[in-house]
């Protein structure tokens, strides 16, 4: 009996020691994304990791998984909802398949003419209202991160709307983007970001639309003869976290992570324009793609060719939301 009591005491002591030790284990945040580390999103994710670990004094450990190493485009949102990953930064268009179509307004061609208008939307009540729509899906929206404005690339010159006829374009999963290319008589094909380079290289698709930094870091310019500087659309991301995970965090930890996210967002968005400018310079230097600049008349022709996209989107996104975006753009330019 005495031997049993001693053993029980030792076991109890061991459990007592194990309790506090396990309580000190860091909270792990798996942050998965689909682009390269050296892109604006990649750098912002690394900055968040640095600041989160610093402000929580190591109570939180952020594991960043870039370049689709953990999940691809189509898998990541489900993984977040299931709690397999805690944090993502998907592009705005990814929320349409979840049933939150309002975010597709960001995909409308020419709706955001410049960064000033964009900031007014994302930093204001309109941006906050859109983030709140994610709650119902078990997701908390934390921030908007910029990638930049999109350009068109292909192995043929794209100058007029007629040049797009019959061209197979890779697109993200977005009804707006499908309508955009159909308005140009192109053939849109939904494809994961990680598969685009090979698809361009092998001719599965003829062209794609992307920011300068994405084109350069994914080496798309090496397999595309021409890139047309259109600035026709915007690519941005919403940083999201599993809602239950976020709500269950201790309040002080959540506050520290919110601070880290705010600073990482400011850092990443400041980097975005610089990264795109630098990428454009490097693409020009490589000489592998010819850069085509449109005249004001050619840009206006493109804008008019894409006008039907607004009508197509209104039924899903809602005309009032589109009008709100247009109103913000108008008030910024006036």
C-alpha positions in Angstrom: 0.0 0.0 0.0 2.8 2.4 1.0 4.5 1.7 -2.4 1.2 2.5 -4.2 0.8 5.7 -2.2 4.3 6.9 -3.0 3.8 6.1 -6.7 0.4 8.0 -6.7 2.1 11.0 -5.0 4.9 11.0 -7.6 2.3 10.8 -10.4 0.3 13.6 -8.9 3.4 15.7 -8.6 4.3 15.0 -12.2 0.9 16.1 -13.3 1.1 19.2 -11.3 4.4 20.1 -12.9 3.1 19.2 -16.3 0.1 21.6 -16.0 1.9 24.9 -15.8 4.5 23.8 -18.3 1.9 22.9 -20.9 0.1 26.2 -20.2 3.3 28.0 -21.2 3.3 26.3 -24.6 3.0 29.0 -27.3 -0.2 29.5 -29.2 0.4 28.4 -32.8 -1.0 30.4 -35.7 -0.6 28.7 -39.0 -0.7 31.4 -41.7 -1.0 30.0 -45.2 -0.8 31.9 -48.4 -0.3 31.2 -52.1 2.2 33.7 -53.3 6.0 34.1 -53.0 7.6 35.4 -49.8 9.2 38.4 -51.7 5.8 39.7 -52.8 3.9 42.5 -50.9 1.6 39.8 -49.3 4.6 37.6 -48.5 6.5 40.4 -46.8 3.5 41.6 -44.9 2.9 38.0 -43.6 6.5 37.8 -42.4 6.2 41.3 -40.8 3.1 40.1 -38.9 5.0 37.0 -37.7 7.8 39.2 -36.4 5.6 41.7 -34.6 3.1 39.1 -33.3 5.9 37.1 -31.6 7.5 40.3 -30.3 4.4 41.9 -28.9 3.2 38.7 -27.2 6.7 38.0 -25.8 6.7 34.6 -27.5 3.3 33.5 -26.2 2.3 33.3 -29.9 4.3 31.6 -32.6 3.3 32.3 -36.2 4.2 29.7 -38.8 4.0 31.2 -42.3 3.5 28.8 -45.3 4.0 30.7 -48.6 3.7 29.6 -52.2 0.8 27.1 -51.6 3.1 24.8 -49.6 0.3 24.1 -47.2 -2.9 24.7 -49.1 -3.8 25.7 -52.7 -6.4 28.3 -53.6 -9.4 26.0 -53.6 -8.5 24.2 -50.4 -7.5 27.0 -48.0 -10.8 28.5 -47.1 -12.3 25.2 -46.1 -9.1 24.4 -44.1 -9.6 27.7 -42.2 -13.2 27.0 -41.5 -12.3 23.5 -40.2 -9.5 25.0 -38.0 -6.7 23.1 -39.9 -5.1 26.5 -40.4 -5.8 29.7 -38.4 -5.0 32.6 -40.8 -5.1 33.3 -44.5 -5.0 36.3 -46.8 -7.1 35.2 -49.8 -7.9 37.6 -52.6 -11.3 39.4 -52.5 -12.7 37.2 -55.3 -12.3 34.0 -53.2 -15.4 34.8 -51.1 -17.9 34.5 -53.9 -17.9 30.7 -53.9 -18.6 30.9 -50.1 -21.8 32.8 -50.8 -20.4 36.3 -49.9 -20.5 37.8 -53.3 -20.2 41.4 -52.2 -16.4 41.2 -52.2 -16.5 40.6 -55.9 -17.2 44.4 -56.3 -13.4 44.8 -55.9 -13.0 42.8 -59.1 -15.1 45.1 -61.3 -12.9 46.6 -64.0 -11.9 50.2 -63.5 -14.1 50.6 -60.3 -11.1 51.7 -58.2 -9.2 54.3 -60.2 -6.3 54.8 -57.8 -4.9 54.0 -54.3 -6.5 57.1 -52.7 -10.0 55.8 -53.6 -9.1 52.3 -52.5 -7.9 53.5 -49.0 -11.1 55.5 -48.6 -13.1 52.3 -49.1 -11.0 49.9 -47.1 -10.3 52.2 -44.2 -13.8 53.5 -43.9 -17.2 52.3 -42.8 -17.8 50.6 -46.1 -14.7 48.4 -45.7 -15.7 47.5 -42.1 -19.2 46.6 -43.2 -17.9 44.2 -45.7 -15.6 42.5 -43.2 -18.6 41.9 -40.9 -20.3 39.8 -43.6 -17.6 37.1 -43.0 -18.8 36.4 -39.4 -21.7 34.2 -40.5 -19.2 31.9 -42.2 -17.1 31.4 -39.0 -14.5 33.8 -40.3 -13.2 37.1 -38.8 -11.9 39.7 -41.1 -8.8 41.6 -39.8 -7.4 43.8 -42.5 -7.1 44.6 -46.2 -3.8 44.1 -47.9 -2.8 45.5 -51.3 -1.2 43.7 -54.1 -1.7 46.3 -56.7 -3.3 47.0 -60.1 -3.5 44.4 -62.8 -2.0 44.2 -66.2 -2.8 41.9 -69.1 -0.3 39.5 -70.6 -0.3 37.1 -73.6 1.7 35.8 -76.4 0.1 38.2 -78.8 -0.2 42.0 -78.6 -3.3 43.1 -76.7 -4.1 46.7 -77.7 -7.8 46.9 -78.7 -10.7 44.9 -77.4 -10.8 42.9 -80.6 -7.3 41.5 -79.8 -8.7 39.6 -76.9 -11.1 37.5 -79.1 -10.5 33.7 -78.6 -7.6 34.2 -76.2 -7.6 31.6 -73.3 -7.1 33.5 -70.0 -6.4 32.1 -66.6 -8.6 33.7 -64.0 -9.3 33.4 -60.3 -12.7 31.9 -59.4 -14.9 34.9 -59.8 -18.1 35.5 -61.7 -17.0 39.1 -62.3 -13.8 38.0 -63.9 -15.5 35.4 -66.0 -17.9 38.2 -67.3 -15.0 40.5 -67.9 -13.3 38.2 -70.3 -16.5 37.1 -71.9 -17.2 40.8 -72.6 -13.9 40.8 -74.5 -14.8 37.5 -76.3 -12.0 35.7 -74.5 -12.1 32.2 -73.0 -11.7 32.4 -69.2 -10.4 29.4 -67.4 -10.3 29.1 -63.6 -7.0 27.9 -62.3 -5.0 27.9 -59.1 -2.3 30.6 -58.8 0.4 28.0 -58.3 -0.4 26.3 -61.7 -0.3 29.5 -63.8 3.4 29.5 -64.9 3.3 25.9 -66.2 0.0 26.5 -67.9 1.4 29.5 -69.7 4.6 27.6 -70.5 2.8 24.6 -72.0 0.0 26.6 -73.8 -2.8 25.4 -71.6 -3.8 29.0 -71.4 -2.6 31.9 -73.6 -2.6 34.7 -71.1 -3.4 36.0 -67.6 -4.0 39.2 -65.6 -1.9 40.1 -62.6 0.1 42.7 -60.8 3.7 43.4 -61.8 5.1 41.9 -58.6 3.1 38.6 -59.1 4.2 38.5 -62.8 7.8 39.0 -61.9 8.1 36.7 -58.8 6.3 33.9 -60.5 8.5 34.4 -63.7 5.4 34.7 -65.9 7.2 37.3 -68.0 9.6 34.6 -69.1 6.7 32.7 -70.8 4.7 35.7 -72.1 5.8 37.7 -75.1 3.7 40.8 -74.3 2.4 42.6 -71.3 -0.1 45.4 -71.7 -0.1 48.1 -69.0 -3.8 48.4 -68.5 -4.2 49.0 -64.7 -7.8 47.8 -65.4 -8.4 46.0 -62.1 -7.2 45.6 -58.6 -5.9 42.7 -56.7 -6.2 42.9 -52.9 -6.5 40.5 -50.1 -8.5 40.2 -46.9 -6.6 38.9 -43.9 -8.9 36.5 -42.2 -8.7 34.2 -39.1 -10.8 31.3 -37.9 -13.5 33.1 -35.8 -13.7 30.6 -33.0 -9.9 30.5 -32.6 -9.8 34.4 -32.6 -12.7 34.7 -30.1 -11.2 32.1 -27.8 -7.9 33.9 -27.5 -7.2 35.7 -24.2 -8.2 39.4 -24.5 -4.6 40.7 -24.0 -3.2 38.3 -26.7 -5.9 39.4 -29.1 -5.1 43.1 -28.5 -1.4 42.5 -29.1 -2.1 40.6 -32.3 -4.5 43.3 -33.5 -1.7 45.8 -32.9 0.7 43.6 -34.9 -1.8 43.2 -37.7 -2.3 47.0 -37.9 1.4 47.7 -38.2 2.0 44.8 -40.6 -0.8 46.1 -42.8 0.7 49.6 -42.9 4.1 48.1 -43.7 2.8 45.8 -46.4 0.6 48.4 -48.2 3.5 50.8 -48.2 5.7 48.1 -49.8 3.1 47.2 -52.5 3.6 50.2 -54.8 7.4 50.0 -54.4 7.4 46.2 -55.1 5.3 46.7 -58.3 7.5 49.5 -59.5 10.7 47.5 -58.9 9.1 44.4 -60.6 8.2 46.4 -63.7 11.8 47.7 -63.9 13.2 44.2 -63.6 10.8 42.8 -66.3 11.9 45.6 -68.6 15.5 44.9 -67.8 15.1 41.2 -68.6 13.9 42.0 -72.1 11.8 38.8 -72.2 8.4 40.6 -72.5 7.6 43.6 -74.5 5.7 46.2 -72.5 2.8 47.9 -74.3 1.5 51.2 -73.1 -2.1 52.2 -74.1 -3.1 55.6 -75.3 -5.9 57.4 -73.5 -8.2 56.5 -76.4 -7.2 52.8 -76.3 -7.8 52.7 -72.5 -11.3 54.3 -73.0 -12.1 51.7 -75.6 -11.2 48.9 -73.1 -13.3 50.6 -70.5 -16.3 50.7 -72.8 -15.9 47.1 -73.9 -16.1 46.0 -70.2 -19.2 48.1 -69.3 -21.6 45.1 -69.6 -19.7 43.5 -66.7 -21.4 46.0 -64.3 -24.8 45.0 -65.4 -24.0 41.3 -65.1 -22.6 41.8 -61.6 -25.4 44.0 -60.2 -27.8 41.1 -59.8 -25.3 39.2 -57.5 -23.4 42.0 -55.8 -26.2 44.5 -55.6 -26.4 47.7 -57.5 -26.5 49.8 -54.2 -23.0 48.5 -53.3 -21.6 49.2 -56.7 -23.1 52.7 -56.5 -21.4 53.2 -53.1 -18.0 52.3 -54.7 -18.6 54.6 -57.6 -19.6 57.4 -55.3 -16.4 57.1 -53.3 -14.4 57.2 -56.6 -16.2 60.3 -57.7 -15.8 62.1 -54.5 -12.1 61.3 -54.4 -11.4 62.6 -58.0 -13.5 65.8 -57.5 
